[in-house]
């Protein structure tokens, strides 16, 4: 009589063991970040990349949330689109050899200073000129008061954008690979806050 009673128990233990193995296989172990100089060399060398992120903006003018798709084509050219959760475009930004263009509410505007133009058109701004750098976790030549963690990763710095707004950028978390690309970024000024949560890098 003992064997029929033990059989369901053994089957249950075996199934639990299998499910435990599958969970362990799905969880990718964290890699130690590269040393500071090697990591930043590789981040600087990333001339082509794309990412998708969730963005939340709180400013005196308005509060919005949406999805950001950023496509970096080379060192100076990129295309970005911020849309709301219904898929309606809030703004599109293109930077190429002919200059910068912003599309807002179906209208196109060209300007040398996209941050000022965005502020004039929407009532809020962000440091767009240095965005290809700070998305990767690099302060660039305009970054000040740079703080690092025990791995040498930059966790915060200050930046004055082209409109004169002073921003503090804080990297709240990183992806768990050797390059440790930013995952959660918080930008704060005297009256505005922008949260960027990056879902994927390519």
C-alpha positions, 0 to 999 in steps of 0.5 A, a space after each residue: 500500500 505504501 508504493 501507490 501513496 508514494 508515487 504521487 509524492 515522487 511525481 510532485 517532487 520531480 515536477 517541482 525540481 523541473 520547474 526549479 531548473 527552468 526558472 534557474 535557466 531563465 534567470 540570466 546571471 549578472 555579469 561584473 561590469 567592465 573596468 571604468 576606462 574599458 567600459 567608457 571606451 566601449 560606450 563612447 564607441 557605440 555610434 549606432 544603437 536603438 532603444 525603447 523606453 517609457 518616459 514620464 515628464 512633470 513640469 509646470 506646463 503639463 505632466 505627460 507619459 509616453 513611449 520613447 523610441 531612439 535610433 542613433 544612426 552615427 555620432 551626430 545623426 539620430 531620430 527620436 519619437 515620443 508617443 503617448 500610450 495610444 500611439 499618438 506622436 507627442 513629438 518627433 526629433 530628427 538630427 542629420 547633416 542638414 540640421 535639427 527638425 522637430 515635428 509637433 502636432 503635425 507641424 514641422 520646425 527646423 532650428 539649431 537649438 532643439 531644446 529651446 524650440 521644444 520649450 517654446 512649443 510645448 512648455 517643457 524641455 529636456 537636454 536634447 543636445 547631449 541626449 545621445 551621450 547621457 542615454 548611454 551613461 556618459 556626461 560628455 564635456 558639459 557634465 559637472 560634479 560627476 559621481 561614481 559607484 564602487 564599479 566606476 559607473 557614473 551614477 550622477 552628474 549636473 548638466 546645463 542645457 542650451 536653454 540655461 536650465 541646470 539638470 541633475 541626472 541620476 542613474 538609478 539602475 543599470 542592466 546586468 551585463 558587462 557594459 552596464 547600460 543605463 536602465 532607469 534615469 531621473 532628470 531633475 531641474 528646479 521645477 521639472 522632473 523627467 523619468 526614463 525607464 529603458 526597456 531594451 537596447 539594440 
